[in-house]
């Protein structure tokens, strides 16, 4: 396939009804190619996480469509059915909330491995240990429950669990916001390695430094609308929208000249 892997066209998401309606996403379109890292940046409440959930099939759009490999992600009203189920996986902001606190990290990943790769328990554990090791989680730490791990370790376990499906696209919603700077750097370097292996990544973040480090293309969202889109370097160095300039000026040590 030579075209985009994931395409969203004119997506709208409206919550509520009547006078209580909230237009969370407004006519948003996006594309992601194989092996590409795309960023979605905006302040809290901008609609970027809702849009990511639409891409993941976790939130049905009010209107518009999402395609994977030129086909709708929905079949008979359900998202990513059959062979598509493994293709798009999501990593959430709160790794503790996405892991079962009663089981070990190894068990959490093994459960996912068995879901997508039927086989023996020993095979699942072997694959899980290999995934966790690649994510920088030792065998000793893999035997621990989530509460016994650091925030960075929990997030790497969540990534390993997502990768157990051998997806084509990884959606990462604020994956670095709940971990310290050292853990952030480790996670972003892991993402870089995944990109080198051909995985596509959609990174949702309010942290422009993270977006600039990892992505090649960025979408800037405010109040559910994409205000600006383009190559990350160009958008950061020559922003065309006042809101984008304000965001970039908020980066510590960064000053963008005002434009008339």
C-alpha positions as CSV (number, residue, x, y, z in Angstrom):
1,X,0.0,0.0,0.0
2,X,1.4,3.4,-1.0
3,X,-1.3,5.8,0.3
4,X,-2.0,6.8,3.9
5,X,-2.6,3.9,6.3
6,X,-5.2,5.8,8.4
7,X,-7.4,8.6,7.1
8,X,-10.0,10.6,9.1
9,X,-12.4,12.7,7.0
10,X,-14.5,15.5,8.3
11,X,-14.9,14.0,11.7
12,X,-17.4,15.6,14.1
13,X,-18.2,14.5,17.7
14,X,-21.1,16.1,19.5
15,X,-22.0,15.2,23.1
16,X,-25.3,15.8,24.8
17,X,-28.4,17.2,23.2
18,X,-30.5,20.4,22.9
19,X,-29.0,23.3,24.9
20,X,-26.5,21.0,26.5
21,X,-24.7,20.0,23.3
22,X,-20.9,20.2,23.3
23,X,-19.1,20.1,19.9
24,X,-15.9,18.3,21.0
25,X,-14.5,17.7,17.5
26,X,-15.4,19.9,14.5
27,X,-14.8,18.8,10.9
28,X,-11.4,17.3,11.6
29,X,-9.4,15.5,9.0
30,X,-6.0,13.7,9.3
31,X,-3.9,11.1,7.6
32,X,-1.1,8.9,8.8
33,X,1.3,7.0,6.5
34,X,3.2,3.8,7.3
35,X,6.2,4.4,9.5
36,X,5.2,8.1,10.1
37,X,5.0,9.8,13.5
38,X,2.2,12.4,13.5
39,X,1.5,14.7,16.4
40,X,-1.8,16.2,17.7
41,X,-1.1,19.2,20.0
42,X,-3.4,21.5,21.9
43,X,-4.3,22.6,25.4
44,X,-6.4,20.5,27.8
45,X,-10.0,20.3,26.6
46,X,-9.1,21.0,23.0
47,X,-10.7,17.8,21.8
48,X,-7.4,16.0,20.9
49,X,-8.0,13.0,23.1
50,X,-11.6,12.6,21.9
51,X,-10.3,12.6,18.3
52,X,-7.7,10.0,19.2
53,X,-10.5,7.8,20.6
54,X,-12.3,8.2,17.3
55,X,-9.2,6.9,15.5
56,X,-9.0,4.0,17.9
57,X,-12.6,3.1,17.3
58,X,-13.4,3.8,21.0
59,X,-15.6,6.8,20.2
60,X,-18.1,6.7,17.4
61,X,-18.1,10.0,15.4
62,X,-21.3,11.9,15.1
63,X,-20.5,12.3,11.4
64,X,-17.5,11.8,9.2
65,X,-15.5,8.7,8.7
66,X,-12.2,6.9,9.6
67,X,-10.6,4.6,7.1
68,X,-7.9,2.0,7.6
69,X,-6.2,0.7,4.4
70,X,-8.9,2.5,2.4
71,X,-11.8,0.7,4.2
72,X,-14.1,2.0,6.9
73,X,-13.0,0.9,10.4
74,X,-16.6,0.0,11.1
75,X,-18.2,-3.3,10.0
76,X,-21.8,-4.0,11.0
77,X,-21.6,-1.1,13.5
78,X,-18.4,-2.3,15.3
79,X,-14.9,-0.9,14.9
80,X,-11.9,-2.9,13.8
81,X,-13.6,-6.3,13.5
82,X,-11.8,-9.5,12.4
83,X,-8.3,-9.1,11.0
84,X,-8.4,-5.3,11.6
85,X,-8.7,-5.8,15.3
86,X,-5.0,-5.9,16.0
87,X,-4.0,-3.1,13.6
88,X,-4.6,0.0,15.7
89,X,-3.7,-0.1,19.4
90,X,-3.8,2.7,22.0
91,X,-1.7,3.6,25.0
92,X,-3.4,5.9,27.5
93,X,-2.2,8.7,29.7
94,X,-2.7,6.8,33.0
95,X,-0.8,3.5,32.8
96,X,-2.0,2.5,36.3
97,X,-5.6,2.8,35.2
98,X,-5.1,0.7,32.1
99,X,-3.4,-2.2,33.9
100,X,-5.2,-4.7,36.2
101,X,-3.8,-4.0,39.7
102,X,-4.3,-7.6,40.8
103,X,-2.0,-9.3,38.3
104,X,1.7,-8.9,37.4
105,X,3.1,-7.0,34.5
106,X,4.0,-10.3,32.9
107,X,0.5,-11.7,33.2
108,X,-1.0,-8.4,31.8
109,X,1.1,-8.7,28.7
110,X,0.7,-12.5,28.4
111,X,-3.1,-12.0,28.4
112,X,-2.8,-9.8,25.4
113,X,-0.4,-12.1,23.6
114,X,-2.8,-15.0,24.0
115,X,-5.6,-12.9,22.7
116,X,-3.9,-12.2,19.4
117,X,-1.5,-15.2,19.2
118,X,-3.2,-18.4,20.3
119,X,-0.7,-20.9,21.7
120,X,0.6,-22.4,24.9
121,X,1.0,-20.5,28.1
122,X,4.8,-21.0,28.0
123,X,4.9,-19.6,24.5
124,X,2.9,-16.5,25.6
125,X,5.2,-15.9,28.6
126,X,8.3,-16.2,26.4
127,X,6.9,-13.7,23.9
128,X,5.8,-11.4,26.7
129,X,9.2,-11.5,28.4
130,X,10.8,-10.6,25.1
131,X,8.4,-7.7,24.6
132,X,9.0,-6.4,28.1
133,X,12.7,-6.7,27.8
134,X,12.6,-4.6,24.6
135,X,10.7,-2.0,26.5
136,X,13.4,-2.0,29.2
137,X,11.4,-4.0,31.8
138,X,13.5,-6.7,33.4
139,X,12.3,-10.2,34.1
140,X,12.5,-9.5,37.9
141,X,10.3,-6.4,37.4
142,X,7.9,-8.2,35.1
143,X,6.9,-10.4,38.1
144,X,5.7,-7.3,40.0
145,X,2.2,-5.8,40.2
146,X,1.6,-2.3,38.8
147,X,1.7,-0.6,42.2
148,X,5.2,-2.0,42.7
149,X,6.5,-0.4,39.5
150,X,7.4,3.2,38.8
151,X,5.2,5.4,36.6
152,X,7.7,5.0,33.7
153,X,7.8,1.2,34.1
154,X,4.0,1.0,34.1
155,X,3.9,3.0,30.9
156,X,6.4,0.8,29.2
157,X,4.4,-2.3,30.3
158,X,1.3,-0.6,28.7
159,X,3.3,-0.1,25.5
160,X,4.4,-3.8,25.5
161,X,0.8,-4.9,26.0
162,X,-0.2,-2.8,23.0
163,X,2.6,-4.1,20.9
164,X,1.6,-7.7,21.7
165,X,-1.0,-7.3,18.9
166,X,1.8,-6.5,16.4
167,X,-0.1,-3.4,15.3
168,X,0.5,-1.1,12.3
169,X,-0.5,2.0,14.2
170,X,0.1,3.0,17.9
171,X,-2.1,5.8,19.3
172,X,-0.4,7.4,22.3
173,X,-2.6,9.7,24.3
174,X,-0.4,11.9,26.6
175,X,1.9,9.0,27.3
176,X,4.6,11.1,29.0
177,X,2.5,13.4,31.1
178,X,2.3,11.1,34.2
179,X,6.0,10.2,34.3
180,X,9.2,12.0,35.2
181,X,11.7,13.5,32.7
182,X,14.1,10.6,32.7
183,X,11.2,8.1,32.1
184,X,9.9,10.4,29.3
185,X,13.3,10.3,27.6
186,X,13.4,6.5,27.8
187,X,9.9,6.1,26.4
188,X,10.4,8.5,23.5
189,X,13.6,6.7,22.6
190,X,11.6,3.5,22.6
191,X,9.1,5.1,20.3
192,X,11.9,6.2,18.0
193,X,13.1,2.6,17.7
194,X,9.5,1.5,16.9
195,X,9.3,4.0,14.1
196,X,12.6,2.7,12.7
197,X,10.8,-0.7,12.6
198,X,8.0,0.7,10.5
199,X,5.4,1.3,13.1
200,X,3.2,4.4,12.6
201,X,2.6,6.5,15.7
202,X,0.0,9.2,16.5
203,X,1.2,11.1,19.5
204,X,-1.3,13.2,21.3
205,X,0.2,15.7,23.7
206,X,0.1,19.2,25.1
207,X,3.9,19.1,25.4
208,X,5.4,20.7,22.3
209,X,8.9,19.6,23.2
210,X,7.8,16.0,23.0
211,X,5.9,16.6,19.8
212,X,8.9,18.3,18.1
213,X,11.3,15.5,19.2
214,X,9.3,12.6,17.9
215,X,7.0,13.7,15.1
216,X,7.5,14.6,11.4
217,X,4.1,16.2,11.0
218,X,1.8,18.0,13.5
219,X,-1.8,19.1,13.7
220,X,-2.6,22.0,16.1
221,X,-6.1,21.7,17.7
222,X,-8.2,24.3,19.6
223,X,-11.8,23.9,20.6
224,X,-12.1,20.8,18.5
225,X,-10.8,22.4,15.3
226,X,-7.5,21.8,13.5
227,X,-6.1,25.3,13.1
228,X,-2.8,24.4,11.5
229,X,-1.1,21.4,10.0
230,X,2.2,20.7,8.4
231,X,5.8,19.4,8.8
232,X,6.7,19.8,12.4
233,X,9.8,21.8,11.8
234,X,8.0,24.2,9.5
235,X,5.0,24.7,11.9
236,X,7.4,25.3,14.9
237,X,9.7,27.6,13.0
238,X,7.1,29.5,10.9
239,X,3.7,29.2,12.6
240,X,0.9,30.7,10.5
241,X,-1.8,30.8,13.2
242,X,-1.8,33.1,16.2
243,X,-2.8,30.3,18.6
244,X,0.1,28.2,17.3
245,X,2.5,31.1,17.9
246,X,1.2,31.4,21.5
247,X,1.7,27.7,22.2
248,X,5.2,27.8,20.8
249,X,6.1,30.9,22.7
250,X,5.1,29.1,25.9
251,X,8.0,26.6,25.5
252,X,10.7,27.5,28.1
253,X,13.5,29.4,26.4
254,X,11.7,29.7,23.1
255,X,10.6,33.0,21.6
256,X,8.9,33.4,18.3
257,X,8.7,36.8,16.7
258,X,5.3,38.3,16.4
259,X,4.0,38.5,12.8
260,X,1.8,41.1,11.3
